[in-house]
Amino acid sequence: MKINIEIVTGFLSSGKTTFINSLLNESQVEGEKVLIFQLEQGKMRISEFNNSIKVQAVNDVRDLNEEMIYSIDEYNPNRIIIEYNGTSDLKELIDILNQKIYRECCKITTIFFVADGKNLRQYIDNIGSFMIPFIQSANMVIINNIDYCSKDNLVEGVNSVRQINPKAYILKVNNKYILRTALRESKVIDNGYIKKLRIKISNYKRY
């Protein structure tokens, strides 16, 4: 079975690392080894709260190529999460992951885009050239901190996202402190019996 790759993008301080910690808590199942590449160093740190999570800091997307090859061979993960800055070039990352060496063993399953509700509409209007490719590619858009923005601002931001990507699932979160609860209640995270069975079969075939 191929290794699932999830990409988590968004601007600095949008809540990406908090989201990844919440995602791990809600979606990691028994026996699942997760390898995380951080291409951005914010104030928060990803929690390696069990021995099945390994975090690698990478300074530049161009360094990811060699780092991934080595780490996949060494760690043999079931799943890879890449934290990627929303001002970087998404195509550069996708081009790396589309190389034959990765296509044979990995597949991109989900792209998450994390945005701060307070400035979402403003960012789309003013620096859309950075944001729009990420929103267009996202399977899920997480609009964070909606407690701190006006109703009109939130509605405009959500409408803008829907115009850019009508198919994306939009998760509105009151604040970063309840991200984990919001993910659980959304019931869209893969953490059930089928995933547990898939991981067991995958690990059995490897060993």
N, C-alpha and C positions, 0 to 999 in steps of 0.2 A: 504493500500500500504506500502511496505517496505521502510525503510530509505536507501537512496543511500550513500555508503561510497566510498570516493575517497582518495587514498593514494598518497602523494607527497614525493618522496625520492630524494636523491642526497647528495653529500658531502657538508661539511661546506663551505659557500661562493660561492656555485655554482649558487645561485639565486633562491632558493626554496621559500623564503618568498615573494620576488618580484613577482614570478610566481603566488603564491596563491592570492596576492592582485590583480594581473591582471585577474586571473581566476574569482575571485569574481565579479569584475567590468564588465566582459564580459558575465557572465553566470547566475548570480543571477536574478531571476524574481520576480515580485510582489507577496508578500505573502509567499515567500520561506524563511524558517528559517534555518540558517546554523550554525552548531556547529563545532568548530575547536579545535583540540587537537594539541598542539605544544610539541613535544618530543625533541625539540632542540631549544636553545636560541642563535640566532646569533645577528648581529648588527641591522638588520632590525626588525620591528615589523609589525604584521598583523593589518591592519586598520579595526577597527570596525566602519565603516562609516555610519551604520544605525542600528536601534534597532533590526534588524532581524539577526544580526551576533553576536555570542558569542564565545570568545576565552578562552580556558582553557590551562594553562601551566601544563605539566606533567613531572616529573623528570625522570621517568624510565618506560620502556614499561610494567614492571610488575605491576606498579601502575595504568596503563591504565584500567585494567579490572574493578576494583571497581569504578574508576572515571567515566567510560562510563555508567555503569549501573545507577549510581545516576544522571548523567547529562541528559541522555536520558529521564528518568522519569520526571525530573524537567523541562526541556526545550522543550521536544517534537519536535525535529527538523525534517525537511524534508530531510536534507542532512548533512552528516558528512565529514569533511576533516581532515585527519591525516598527519601532517608534521613529517617525520621520517628520521633520519640520515642514510645515505648510508653506514656507517661502522657498523651499528647494524645488528642484525640477522633478516632478513625479515620473516623467518619461525616462529619465536617467536611471531611476530605481527599477522601473518595469523592464527596461532593456537588459539590465543585469539579470533579473529573475527569469527572463525569457531565453537566456542562453541555454544551449542544449544540455550542459552539465546539470543545470538546475531543473529544467523541464522533465528530465528523465526520473528525477527523484522527488520533486516538489510540485505543488500547485497552489496558486493564489486562490484562496477561498472567500476571503472577506476583506473589504477596505472600509475602515471606519474613519469618519471625519468628525473631529471634536471642535466645537465652536463655542465661544462665550456669547451668550444671548445679548449682552449689553452692547456689543459692538459688531454683531454679525452683519446687519444691514449696511452699516457704515463701511465695513471692510469690503463687502461685495461691491458697493458703489465706487469706492476709491481705489482699491487694489484688487479688483476682480481678476486681473490677469494672473495673479498668484493663486487665488482661491478657487476660481471656477473649474479648472481641470481636476482638482481634488474632489469637489462636490459632484462633478459629472461622473467620476469613477466610483464614488462611494456606494456601498450597499446599505450602510446605515449612517445617518447624520445625527450626532448627539449635540443638542443645543443645551448648553450648561448655564447655570446661574440665572434662570429666568425670573427668580425672585427679585432680582436687582435691575430689571428693565421694565419699561412701561408696556402696557398691553398693546398699544399701537405699534411700538417698536418691534415687539415680539411678532405680531401678526405680519408686519412687513418683511421681517427676516425670514419667517417660515415660508411665506409666499414666494420670496425670492429663491429659496432653496428648491421649492417645488417646481418653479419655472425652469430652473437649471437641470434638475434631475427628478422627474415625476415618479420614478420607480423606487427611489431610496426610501427606506424606513426611517422616519424621523422620531427620535426619542427626546422629549422635552424633560429636562431635569431641573428641579427647583434650585439646587445648589450642589456643589461637589461632594458635600458630606453625605448625601443620600444617593450617590451614583450607584452603589452596589444594590440598594433596595430597588431603585428604578429599573436596573437591569433585570433583577429577579422578577419583578412584577410585569415586565414587558413580555416575558415568556417567549422570547425569540432567540435566546442563547442556547446553544447545543450543549446539553449536560445530562441528557437522559440515558435510558437503558441502551438505546441503539449505539450511542457514542461509546459507552462503557464496553459493550460487546466488540465494537470496532477496534478499540485500543487493545483489548485482550488478544484478539485475533492477530492484529498487527505485530504485537510484541512476541507472540508465539512463533510467527513466521520468521522473525528476525533471529530468534535464538534456537 
